Amino acid sequence: MLIPCIDLQSGQAVQLVHGRKRELSVSDVFGQLEKFRKYPWLHVIDLDAAMHKGDNNNLVKDLCTKALKAYGQRVRAGGGIRTAFRAKELLDCGAEQIIIGSAAFHNGKPNKRLLANLRGKIGSTRIVIALDTAKGRIVVDGWRRKLALHPEDQMSALEPYCAAFLCTDVDREGTMQGARLEWFTALRHATHHPIIAAGGIKSRREITALEKLHMDAAVGMAVYKNRLR
Protein backbone atom coordinates (compact mmCIF):
# COMPACT_ATOMS: atom_id res chain seq x y z
CA MET A 1 0.00 0.00 0.00
CA LEU A 2 1.21 3.46 -0.89
CA ILE A 3 1.16 6.03 1.91
CA PRO A 4 1.71 9.67 0.84
CA CYS A 5 3.65 11.98 3.13
CA ILE A 6 3.09 15.62 4.03
CA ASP A 7 6.37 16.86 5.51
CA LEU A 8 6.05 20.30 7.07
CA GLN A 9 8.65 23.03 7.25
CA SER A 10 7.93 26.71 7.93
CA GLY A 11 4.23 26.16 7.26
CA GLN A 12 4.77 24.55 3.87
CA ALA A 13 4.67 21.01 2.54
CA VAL A 14 8.24 20.23 1.47
CA GLN A 15 10.40 17.47 0.10
CA LEU A 16 14.04 17.26 1.13
CA VAL A 17 16.95 15.28 -0.28
CA HIS A 18 18.73 13.28 2.46
CA GLY A 19 16.75 15.35 4.96
CA ARG A 20 18.83 18.44 4.21
CA LYS A 21 18.45 20.09 0.80
CA ARG A 22 14.97 21.35 -0.03
CA GLU A 23 13.99 20.07 -3.46
CA LEU A 24 10.47 21.48 -3.59
CA SER A 25 7.88 23.24 -1.45
CA VAL A 26 4.13 23.75 -1.69
CA SER A 27 2.43 26.55 0.20
CA ASP A 28 -1.08 25.13 -0.26
CA VAL A 29 -0.77 22.40 2.35
CA PHE A 30 -4.48 21.65 2.49
CA GLY A 31 -4.47 21.34 -1.30
CA GLN A 32 -2.06 18.44 -0.83
CA LEU A 33 -4.45 16.92 1.68
CA GLU A 34 -7.19 17.13 -0.95
CA LYS A 35 -4.85 15.60 -3.53
CA PHE A 36 -4.13 12.63 -1.26
CA ARG A 37 -7.72 12.11 -0.08
CA LYS A 38 -8.15 8.75 -1.86
CA TYR A 39 -5.41 7.06 0.15
CA PRO A 40 -6.51 5.26 3.34
CA TRP A 41 -3.38 6.28 5.27
CA LEU A 42 -1.41 9.54 5.40
CA HIS A 43 1.81 10.53 7.16
CA VAL A 44 2.09 14.06 8.55
CA ILE A 45 5.61 14.91 9.75
CA ASP A 46 6.70 18.15 11.44
CA LEU A 47 10.29 18.53 10.26
CA ASP A 48 10.84 21.77 12.16
CA ALA A 49 9.94 20.08 15.45
CA ALA A 50 12.17 17.12 14.59
CA MET A 51 15.11 19.46 13.96
CA HIS A 52 14.47 21.66 17.03
CA LYS A 53 13.69 24.62 14.77
CA GLY A 54 10.27 25.61 16.06
CA ASP A 55 7.17 23.69 15.15
CA ASN A 56 4.03 23.54 13.02
CA ASN A 57 1.78 22.38 15.85
CA ASN A 58 -1.43 24.08 14.79
CA LEU A 59 -1.01 22.99 11.18
CA VAL A 60 -0.36 19.38 12.20
CA LYS A 61 -3.46 19.38 14.38
CA ASP A 62 -5.61 20.90 11.63
CA LEU A 63 -4.38 18.36 9.08
CA CYS A 64 -5.07 15.45 11.41
CA THR A 65 -8.54 16.74 12.21
CA LYS A 66 -9.51 17.44 8.60
CA ALA A 67 -8.04 14.21 7.20
CA LEU A 68 -10.19 12.20 9.59
CA LYS A 69 -13.40 14.23 9.45
CA ALA A 70 -13.43 15.20 5.77
CA TYR A 71 -11.88 12.13 4.15
CA GLY A 72 -11.99 9.39 6.76
CA GLN A 73 -8.22 8.98 6.49
CA ARG A 74 -6.10 7.29 9.09
CA VAL A 75 -3.14 9.51 9.94
CA ARG A 76 0.24 8.82 11.46
CA ALA A 77 1.73 12.00 12.90
CA GLY A 78 5.39 12.45 13.78
CA GLY A 79 8.24 14.87 14.19
CA GLY A 80 9.49 16.10 17.53
CA ILE A 81 7.28 13.88 19.70
CA ARG A 82 9.23 13.65 22.94
CA THR A 83 6.55 13.29 25.62
CA ALA A 84 3.40 11.30 26.27
CA PHE A 85 1.50 14.59 26.55
CA ARG A 86 2.47 15.57 23.00
CA ALA A 87 1.61 12.12 21.69
CA LYS A 88 -1.82 12.17 23.32
CA GLU A 89 -2.42 15.70 22.04
CA LEU A 90 -2.00 14.53 18.43
CA LEU A 91 -4.11 11.44 18.98
CA ASP A 92 -6.87 13.63 20.39
CA CYS A 93 -6.75 15.70 17.18
CA GLY A 94 -7.52 12.67 15.06
CA ALA A 95 -4.20 10.93 14.46
CA GLU A 96 -4.55 7.15 14.56
CA GLN A 97 -0.92 6.57 15.50
CA ILE A 98 2.12 8.61 16.42
CA ILE A 99 5.62 8.15 15.02
CA ILE A 100 8.44 8.46 17.52
CA GLY A 101 11.99 8.73 16.19
CA SER A 102 14.86 10.43 17.99
CA ALA A 103 13.20 10.27 21.40
CA ALA A 104 13.09 6.47 21.17
CA PHE A 105 16.84 6.56 21.87
CA HIS A 106 18.84 8.05 24.74
CA ASN A 107 22.57 7.90 25.39
CA GLY A 108 23.05 5.69 22.36
CA LYS A 109 20.53 3.01 23.30
CA PRO A 110 16.76 2.46 23.27
CA ASN A 111 14.97 4.86 25.61
CA LYS A 112 12.90 2.17 27.32
CA ARG A 113 11.83 4.50 30.11
CA LEU A 114 10.10 6.88 27.70
CA LEU A 115 8.77 4.07 25.55
CA ALA A 116 7.29 2.30 28.56
CA ASN A 117 5.67 5.58 29.65
CA LEU A 118 4.19 6.07 26.18
CA ARG A 119 2.94 2.51 26.11
CA GLY A 120 1.29 2.98 29.48
CA LYS A 121 -0.38 6.25 28.50
CA ILE A 122 -1.56 5.53 24.94
CA GLY A 123 -0.92 1.83 24.30
CA SER A 124 1.64 0.17 22.04
CA THR A 125 -0.92 -0.26 19.23
CA ARG A 126 -0.83 3.50 18.63
CA ILE A 127 2.96 3.78 18.48
CA VAL A 128 5.20 3.47 15.42
CA ILE A 129 8.95 3.64 16.01
CA ALA A 130 11.02 5.27 13.26
CA LEU A 131 14.34 3.59 12.53
CA ASP A 132 15.95 6.12 10.19
CA THR A 133 19.19 4.72 8.85
CA ALA A 134 22.23 6.15 7.06
CA LYS A 135 25.19 3.99 6.05
CA GLY A 136 23.64 1.14 8.00
CA ARG A 137 23.36 2.98 11.32
CA ILE A 138 20.42 4.64 13.04
CA VAL A 139 20.39 8.44 12.84
CA VAL A 140 18.54 10.87 15.11
CA ASP A 141 18.07 14.62 15.68
CA GLY A 142 16.80 15.37 12.20
CA TRP A 143 19.10 12.69 10.75
CA ARG A 144 22.16 14.69 11.79
CA ARG A 145 23.55 12.47 14.55
CA LYS A 146 24.56 8.87 13.92
CA LEU A 147 24.31 6.21 16.61
CA ALA A 148 26.42 3.08 16.89
CA LEU A 149 23.28 1.02 16.39
CA HIS A 150 22.01 -1.01 13.45
CA PRO A 151 18.23 -1.16 13.01
CA GLU A 152 18.00 -4.93 12.50
CA ASP A 153 19.77 -5.44 15.86
CA GLN A 154 17.31 -3.24 17.78
CA MET A 155 13.98 -4.43 16.47
CA SER A 156 13.37 -7.33 18.83
CA ALA A 157 14.06 -5.15 21.88
CA LEU A 158 11.71 -2.44 20.60
CA GLU A 159 8.83 -4.70 19.53
CA PRO A 160 7.06 -4.64 22.94
CA TYR A 161 6.68 -0.85 22.71
CA CYS A 162 5.17 -0.40 19.26
CA ALA A 163 2.80 -1.71 16.63
CA ALA A 164 5.10 -1.19 13.65
CA PHE A 165 8.40 0.25 12.43
CA LEU A 166 8.91 3.06 9.93
CA CYS A 167 12.24 2.31 8.26
CA THR A 168 13.71 5.12 6.15
CA ASP A 169 16.79 4.68 3.98
CA VAL A 170 18.19 8.17 4.53
CA ASP A 171 20.93 7.62 1.95
CA ARG A 172 18.25 7.52 -0.75
CA GLU A 173 15.57 9.73 0.81
CA GLY A 174 14.30 12.27 -1.71
CA THR A 175 16.54 11.01 -4.52
CA MET A 176 14.11 8.73 -6.42
CA GLN A 177 17.06 6.41 -7.05
CA GLY A 178 14.93 3.39 -6.30
CA ALA A 179 14.20 1.45 -3.13
CA ARG A 180 17.07 -0.66 -1.78
CA LEU A 181 15.05 -3.85 -1.71
CA GLU A 182 17.87 -6.01 -0.36
CA TRP A 183 18.05 -3.79 2.74
CA PHE A 184 14.32 -3.94 3.32
CA THR A 185 14.44 -7.72 2.86
CA ALA A 186 17.07 -7.96 5.62
CA LEU A 187 14.88 -5.86 7.90
CA ARG A 188 11.90 -8.09 7.12
CA HIS A 189 13.85 -11.06 8.49
CA ALA A 190 14.61 -9.16 11.72
CA THR A 191 11.04 -8.67 12.98
CA HIS A 192 7.51 -9.99 12.70
CA HIS A 193 6.13 -6.48 13.24
CA PRO A 194 4.71 -4.55 10.28
CA ILE A 195 7.26 -2.40 8.47
CA ILE A 196 6.60 0.80 6.53
CA ALA A 197 9.40 1.33 4.02
CA ALA A 198 10.65 4.74 2.89
CA GLY A 199 13.53 6.22 0.95
CA GLY A 200 14.19 6.43 -2.77
CA ILE A 201 10.94 4.78 -3.90
CA LYS A 202 10.22 5.79 -7.48
CA SER A 203 7.90 3.28 -9.14
CA ARG A 204 4.78 1.18 -8.75
CA ARG A 205 6.94 -1.88 -9.41
CA GLU A 206 8.92 -1.17 -6.23
CA ILE A 207 5.74 -0.67 -4.24
CA THR A 208 4.54 -4.06 -5.49
CA ALA A 209 7.88 -5.63 -4.53
CA LEU A 210 7.56 -4.16 -1.03
CA GLU A 211 4.00 -5.46 -0.76
CA LYS A 212 5.37 -8.95 -1.46
CA LEU A 213 7.59 -8.41 1.58
CA HIS A 214 4.42 -7.46 3.49
CA MET A 215 5.52 -3.84 3.71
CA ASP A 216 3.71 -0.59 3.00
CA ALA A 217 5.54 2.21 1.17
CA ALA A 218 5.67 5.77 2.53
CA VAL A 219 6.35 7.92 -0.53
CA GLY A 220 7.11 11.60 -0.84
CA MET A 221 9.12 12.91 -3.77
CA ALA A 222 7.75 10.52 -6.41
CA VAL A 223 4.18 11.42 -5.43
CA TYR A 224 4.82 15.16 -5.50
CA LYS A 225 6.49 14.86 -8.89
CA ASN A 226 3.67 12.70 -10.27
CA ARG A 227 5.91 9.75 -11.11
CA LEU A 228 3.45 7.13 -9.84
CA ARG A 229 0.60 7.24 -12.32
C-alpha positions in Angstrom: 0.0 0.0 0.0 1.2 3.5 -0.9 1.2 6.0 1.9 1.7 9.7 0.8 3.7 12.0 3.1 3.1 15.6 4.0 6.4 16.9 5.5 6.0 20.3 7.1 8.7 23.0 7.2 7.9 26.7 7.9 4.2 26.2 7.3 4.8 24.5 3.9 4.7 21.0 2.5 8.2 20.2 1.5 10.4 17.5 0.1 14.0 17.3 1.1 17.0 15.3 -0.3 18.7 13.3 2.5 16.8 15.3 5.0 18.8 18.4 4.2 18.5 20.1 0.8 15.0 21.3 0.0 14.0 20.1 -3.5 10.5 21.5 -3.6 7.9 23.2 -1.4 4.1 23.8 -1.7 2.4 26.6 0.2 -1.1 25.1 -0.3 -0.8 22.4 2.3 -4.5 21.6 2.5 -4.5 21.3 -1.3 -2.1 18.4 -0.8 -4.5 16.9 1.7 -7.2 17.1 -0.9 -4.9 15.6 -3.5 -4.1 12.6 -1.3 -7.7 12.1 -0.1 -8.2 8.7 -1.9 -5.4 7.1 0.1 -6.5 5.3 3.3 -3.4 6.3 5.3 -1.4 9.5 5.4 1.8 10.5 7.2 2.1 14.1 8.5 5.6 14.9 9.8 6.7 18.1 11.4 10.3 18.5 10.3 10.8 21.8 12.2 9.9 20.1 15.4 12.2 17.1 14.6 15.1 19.5 14.0 14.5 21.7 17.0 13.7 24.6 14.8 10.3 25.6 16.1 7.2 23.7 15.1 4.0 23.5 13.0 1.8 22.4 15.9 -1.4 24.1 14.8 -1.0 23.0 11.2 -0.4 19.4 12.2 -3.5 19.4 14.4 -5.6 20.9 11.6 -4.4 18.4 9.1 -5.1 15.4 11.4 -8.5 16.7 12.2 -9.5 17.4 8.6 -8.0 14.2 7.2 -10.2 12.2 9.6 -13.4 14.2 9.5 -13.4 15.2 5.8 -11.9 12.1 4.1 -12.0 9.4 6.8 -8.2 9.0 6.5 -6.1 7.3 9.1 -3.1 9.5 9.9 0.2 8.8 11.5 1.7 12.0 12.9 5.4 12.5 13.8 8.2 14.9 14.2 9.5 16.1 17.5 7.3 13.9 19.7 9.2 13.7 22.9 6.6 13.3 25.6 3.4 11.3 26.3 1.5 14.6 26.6 2.5 15.6 23.0 1.6 12.1 21.7 -1.8 12.2 23.3 -2.4 15.7 22.0 -2.0 14.5 18.4 -4.1 11.4 19.0 -6.9 13.6 20.4 -6.8 15.7 17.2 -7.5 12.7 15.1 -4.2 10.9 14.5 -4.6 7.1 14.6 -0.9 6.6 15.5 2.1 8.6 16.4 5.6 8.2 15.0 8.4 8.5 17.5 12.0 8.7 16.2 14.9 10.4 18.0 13.2 10.3 21.4 13.1 6.5 21.2 16.8 6.6 21.9 18.8 8.1 24.7 22.6 7.9 25.4 23.1 5.7 22.4 20.5 3.0 23.3 16.8 2.5 23.3 15.0 4.9 25.6 12.9 2.2 27.3 11.8 4.5 30.1 10.1 6.9 27.7 8.8 4.1 25.5 7.3 2.3 28.6 5.7 5.6 29.6 4.2 6.1 26.2 2.9 2.5 26.1 1.3 3.0 29.5 -0.4 6.3 28.5 -1.6 5.5 24.9 -0.9 1.8 24.3 1.6 0.2 22.0 -0.9 -0.3 19.2 -0.8 3.5 18.6 3.0 3.8 18.5 5.2 3.5 15.4 9.0 3.6 16.0 11.0 5.3 13.3 14.3 3.6 12.5 15.9 6.1 10.2 19.2 4.7 8.8 22.2 6.1 7.1 25.2 4.0 6.0 23.6 1.1 8.0 23.4 3.0 11.3 20.4 4.6 13.0 20.4 8.4 12.8 18.5 10.9 15.1 18.1 14.6 15.7 16.8 15.4 12.2 19.1 12.7 10.7 22.2 14.7 11.8 23.6 12.5 14.6 24.6 8.9 13.9 24.3 6.2 16.6 26.4 3.1 16.9 23.3 1.0 16.4 22.0 -1.0 13.5 18.2 -1.2 13.0 18.0 -4.9 12.5 19.8 -5.4 15.9 17.3 -3.2 17.8 14.0 -4.4 16.5 13.4 -7.3 18.8 14.1 -5.1 21.9 11.7 -2.4 20.6 8.8 -4.7 19.5 7.1 -4.6 22.9 6.7 -0.9 22.7 5.2 -0.4 19.3 2.8 -1.7 16.6 5.1 -1.2 13.6 8.4 0.2 12.4 8.9 3.1 9.9 12.2 2.3 8.3 13.7 5.1 6.2 16.8 4.7 4.0 18.2 8.2 4.5 20.9 7.6 1.9 18.2 7.5 -0.7 15.6 9.7 0.8 14.3 12.3 -1.7 16.5 11.0 -4.5 14.1 8.7 -6.4 17.1 6.4 -7.1 14.9 3.4 -6.3 14.2 1.4 -3.1 17.1 -0.7 -1.8 15.1 -3.8 -1.7 17.9 -6.0 -0.4 18.1 -3.8 2.7 14.3 -3.9 3.3 14.4 -7.7 2.9 17.1 -8.0 5.6 14.9 -5.9 7.9 11.9 -8.1 7.1 13.9 -11.1 8.5 14.6 -9.2 11.7 11.0 -8.7 13.0 7.5 -10.0 12.7 6.1 -6.5 13.2 4.7 -4.6 10.3 7.3 -2.4 8.5 6.6 0.8 6.5 9.4 1.3 4.0 10.6 4.7 2.9 13.5 6.2 1.0 14.2 6.4 -2.8 10.9 4.8 -3.9 10.2 5.8 -7.5 7.9 3.3 -9.1 4.8 1.2 -8.8 6.9 -1.9 -9.4 8.9 -1.2 -6.2 5.7 -0.7 -4.2 4.5 -4.1 -5.5 7.9 -5.6 -4.5 7.6 -4.2 -1.0 4.0 -5.5 -0.8 5.4 -8.9 -1.5 7.6 -8.4 1.6 4.4 -7.5 3.5 5.5 -3.8 3.7 3.7 -0.6 3.0 5.5 2.2 1.2 5.7 5.8 2.5 6.4 7.9 -0.5 7.1 11.6 -0.8 9.1 12.9 -3.8 7.8 10.5 -6.4 4.2 11.4 -5.4 4.8 15.2 -5.5 6.5 14.9 -8.9 3.7 12.7 -10.3 5.9 9.8 -11.1 3.5 7.1 -9.8 0.6 7.2 -12.3 
